[in-house]
């Protein structure tokens, strides 16, 4: 069943990193001042909402405490201002249910969920997993996370699915209150098909926000949006107002700036390093074993970021 009242799920939703402590006297909780600073910075620069604790947010490797605190702090900052989509996926169904309940209890607006990806699972197993987690949070609006390059599972339109695929039609039929999806699969041509199903389809490609909008995406979710929110906001507003010339100019600016961040194979660590510089607050580093940039790479990143006017 497709959720109602999806009007506010549009625009750019930063997939922000999750700043955490690492046993530095504060235990292993969330760096609250840093998370609040990131959220406020993005809201002030036009964010329509947030995709919390996703892959850049290192959701699958956050502790239960870190996920709960992320949900609580984010909801406190965003409630009544912008939408929060909290990723609640964990290695087990029980962990995912715990995350969903924490999202609900904290006041998050909706949840999103990667399919199980550590062990082999068939289509019905994915559908059962999604339904069980959705039921656990009283059926908050539910977003599918379509990221086959990591999970090995791709969500596709239609009732017929092949190996490694799950039918979105079956998701809609069997999972209560499906709102839409973050479509990070390579085939962006599926965006208009998902749109025609009545789903709020966000593109997961931060490089190409304008082409995604022209295909029918409601907006974009990706890590770079947290770093340069004003550029994405200007692009989105230009597109909505029909100012295609400005939208194209902003698309070119996005391409130039995002290429810096995407050059390093660690969106979480690079994002935290850049946001530490931008906000003048310690956002920490990526959570091990997630890759961390070397000292040489950090120096290069900061130099290139200054040249590209990222910081």
Residue pairs with C-beta under 8 A, 6 or more apart in sequence:
1 172
1 173
1 175
1 176
1 177
1 178
2 172
2 177
2 178
2 179
2 197
2 198
2 199
3 141
3 142
3 177
3 178
3 179
6 141
6 179
6 180
6 200
8 48
8 49
8 83
9 48
9 49
9 83
9 85
9 110
9 141
9 179
9 180
9 200
9 202
9 218
9 219
10 48
10 200
10 218
10 219
11 46
11 47
11 48
11 49
11 218
11 219
11 233
11 236
12 46
12 47
12 48
12 209
12 219
12 220
12 221
12 225
12 229
12 232
12 233
12 236
13 47
13 48
13 49
13 50
13 51
13 83
13 85
13 202
13 219
13 220
13 221
13 225
14 42
14 47
14 50
14 51
14 221
14 222
14 223
14 225
14 226
14 229
15 50
15 51
15 54
15 55
15 56
15 57
15 221
15 222
15 223
15 225
15 226
16 38
16 39
16 42
16 50
16 51
16 52
16 56
16 57
16 223
16 226
16 271
17 38
17 56
17 57
17 58
17 223
17 226
17 267
17 268
17 271
17 272
17 275
17 283
17 286
18 30
18 35
18 52
18 53
18 57
18 58
18 59
18 62
18 66
18 70
19 30
19 31
19 34
19 35
19 38
19 272
19 282
19 283
19 284
20 28
20 29
20 30
20 31
20 62
20 66
20 284
20 287
21 27
21 28
21 29
21 30
21 31
21 284
22 28
22 284
22 285
22 287
27 65
28 63
28 65
28 66
29 65
29 66
29 69
30 66
30 69
30 70
30 73
31 282
31 283
31 284
32 69
32 73
33 281
34 275
34 279
34 281
34 282
34 283
34 284
35 70
35 73
35 74
36 73
36 77
37 279
37 281
38 226
38 275
38 279
38 283
39 50
39 73
39 74
39 77
39 78
40 77
41 229
41 275
41 278
41 279
42 50
42 225
42 226
42 229
43 77
43 78
43 81
43 82
45 229
45 230
45 233
46 229
46 230
46 232
46 233
46 234
46 236
46 237
47 82
47 225
47 229
47 233
48 82
48 83
48 219
49 78
49 82
49 83
49 84
49 85
49 109
50 74
50 78
50 82
50 83
50 84
50 85
51 57
51 85
51 87
51 112
51 182
51 202
51 221
52 59
52 70
52 71
52 74
52 84
52 85
52 86
52 87
52 108
53 59
53 62
53 67
53 70
53 71
53 86
53 87
53 88
54 87
54 112
54 145
54 182
54 221
55 147
55 150
55 267
55 268
56 222
56 223
56 226
56 267
56 268
56 271
57 70
57 87
57 268
58 268
58 286
58 287
58 290
59 67
59 87
59 88
59 89
60 89
60 90
60 91
60 114
61 287
61 290
62 70
62 287
64 95
64 98
64 99
64 102
67 88
67 99
67 102
68 102
68 106
70 86
71 84
71 86
71 102
71 103
71 105
71 106
71 108
72 102
72 106
74 84
74 86
74 106
74 108
75 84
75 106
75 107
75 108
76 107
78 84
79 107
83 109
83 110
84 108
84 109
84 110
85 108
85 109
85 110
85 111
85 112
85 143
86 99
86 103
86 106
86 108
86 110
86 111
86 112
87 99
87 111
87 112
87 113
87 114
87 145
88 96
88 99
88 100
88 102
88 103
88 111
88 112
88 113
88 133
88 137
89 96
89 99
89 112
89 113
89 114
89 145
90 96
90 98
90 99
91 118
93 129
93 132
93 133
96 113
96 129
96 133
97 132
97 133
97 136
99 111
100 111
100 133
100 134
100 136
100 137
100 140
101 136
101 137
103 111
103 137
103 140
104 111
104 137
104 138
104 140
108 140
109 140
109 141
110 140
110 141
110 142
110 143
110 179
111 133
111 134
111 137
111 140
111 141
111 142
111 143
112 142
112 143
112 144
112 145
112 182
113 130
113 133
113 142
113 143
113 144
113 145
114 145
114 147
114 150
114 151
115 121
115 126
115 129
115 130
115 145
115 151
115 153
115 166
116 125
116 126
116 129
117 150
117 151
117 152
117 153
121 129
121 153
123 161
123 165
123 166
123 167
123 170
126 153
126 166
127 166
127 170
127 171
127 174
127 175
130 142
130 144
130 171
130 174
130 175
131 174
131 175
131 176
134 140
134 142
134 175
134 176
134 177
135 176
139 176
139 177
140 177
141 177
141 178
141 179
142 175
142 176
142 177
142 178
142 179
143 178
143 179
143 180
143 181
143 182
143 200
143 202
144 155
144 168
144 171
144 178
144 180
144 181
144 182
145 181
145 182
145 184
146 154
146 155
146 181
146 182
146 183
146 184
146 185
146 204
147 182
147 184
147 185
147 204
148 154
148 164
148 185
149 184
149 185
149 186
152 164
153 164
153 165
153 166
154 164
154 165
154 166
154 185
155 165
155 166
155 167
155 168
155 171
155 181
155 185
156 165
156 166
156 167
156 168
156 190
157 167
157 168
157 169
157 190
157 193
157 194
157 197
158 167
158 168
158 169
159 167
159 169
159 170
160 167
161 167
161 170
168 181
168 194
168 197
168 199
169 197
171 178
172 178
172 197
172 199
178 199
179 199
179 200
180 194
180 199
180 200
180 201
180 202
180 218
181 194
181 199
181 200
181 201
181 202
182 202
182 203
182 204
182 221
183 190
183 191
183 194
183 201
183 202
183 203
183 204
183 217
184 203
184 204
184 205
188 203
188 205
188 208
188 211
188 212
188 215
189 215
191 201
191 203
191 212
191 215
191 216
191 217
192 215
192 216
194 201
195 201
195 215
195 216
195 217
196 216
200 218
201 216
201 217
201 218
202 217
202 218
202 219
202 220
202 221
203 209
203 212
203 215
203 217
203 219
203 220
203 221
204 220
204 221
204 222
205 212
205 220
205 222
206 220
206 222
206 223
206 224
206 225
206 254
206 258
206 262
207 254
207 255
207 258
207 259
207 262
208 251
209 219
209 220
209 232
209 235
209 236
209 251
209 254
210 235
210 239
210 247
210 248
210 250
210 251
210 254
211 251
212 220
213 219
213 236
213 239
219 236
220 232
223 261
223 267
223 268
223 271
224 254
224 257
224 258
224 261
224 262
225 232
226 271
226 275
227 257
227 261
227 271
227 274
227 275
227 278
227 310
228 254
228 257
228 258
228 310
231 250
231 253
231 254
231 257
232 250
232 254
234 246
234 250
235 246
235 247
235 250
235 251
235 254
238 244
238 246
238 247
238 250
239 247
256 308
257 308
257 309
257 310
260 301
260 304
260 305
260 308
260 310
261 267
261 270
261 271
261 274
261 305
261 310
263 304
264 270
264 293
264 297
264 301
265 291
266 286
266 290
266 291
266 292
266 293
268 286
268 287
268 290
269 285
269 286
269 290
269 291
269 292
269 293
270 293
270 301
272 283
272 284
272 285
272 286
273 283
273 285
273 293
273 298
273 301
273 302
274 301
274 302
274 305
274 310
274 311
275 283
276 282
276 283
277 302
277 305
277 311
278 311
285 292
286 292
293 301
302 311
305 311
